Amino acid sequence: MRPLTNLERFFEQLFERPAARLFHPRLQPVQLQRRIERAMETDRMSGADRTLVPNRFRVHLNPEDLDAFGDLTATLATDLAEGALAFARMHRYTLVDRPRVDLVADAGVGKGEIRVQARFAERESGHRDPAAEAPKDTRHPTPETPSAAPARGPQAPAKDAADGPRDAPPDPGDPRFISQTMVFAAPVAASPAARLREIRPNGTEREIDLDGAPLTIGRASDNGLVINDSRVSRHHARLQARRGALVFTDLASTNGSRVNGSQVAEVALGEGDRIEIGDTVLVVESVGDR
């Protein structure tokens, strides 16, 4: 893939840049989109079961070219990010987080030229991860026999002066002499709660609250979300938390699943995404940590 990319860049320098300097054409959003897609393809990383692609892009433009977009700069950056998301989904690439595009004025870039820097970034969250906190000391005495092996060894209770010499060995028969075990509460990883809006084929709607636990979707009654739609498989799809993201997975359904109009096998969801299952639509109203 690298030799082909280098060849593309060679022809870009050979034809596009001289043309830009000669005719000074105004940059079009589609040109920026194609460069972002090219950067995504160039820096992708293939694993055993998925292909990771960058999700942060800095597009360097000549200050005059950037000023030409005027007040549309912010909207353009959002549209480019949405385009990058659609491109990744169309090619079934994996994104750690939704793409973000920043447009940067750079005097070192010639007029009509585009320079894109792509990188990988973890999911942004303003919430503290409970899994990173230290476990609480919830030590409780357990009525074990003294022969049981305690986690931190037996601890004799402190004696008052009336109880006898402090250096006297503890009496195993003393009911106060019991083994104690350190019990730690297992940290629970944060799972994204979500709210979905189901739009049925007959036009009726309902809201569905998710608590972050895995949820299966389909016609069968044993699913967490039962959908009465003849074009939906008995066990059609699954929603689950993965690395702090809400992930939709198609379970090899007969008619497949689409997200925002694109056929998908697995994809991370965000607010506003539309999941099409048969003739039923699920709209992601909100996503957030519990």
Helices and strands as residue ranges (DSSP letters): H 2-11, I 12-16, H 17-23, H 29-42, E 45-46, E 51-52, E 56-61, H 63-68, G 70-72, H 73-90, E 100-105, E 114-119, G 130-132, E 140-141, G 161-163, E 180-181, E 192-199, E 205-210, E 215-218, E 225-226, E 237-242, E 245-250, E 257-259, E 262-264, E 266-269, E 274-277, E 280-289
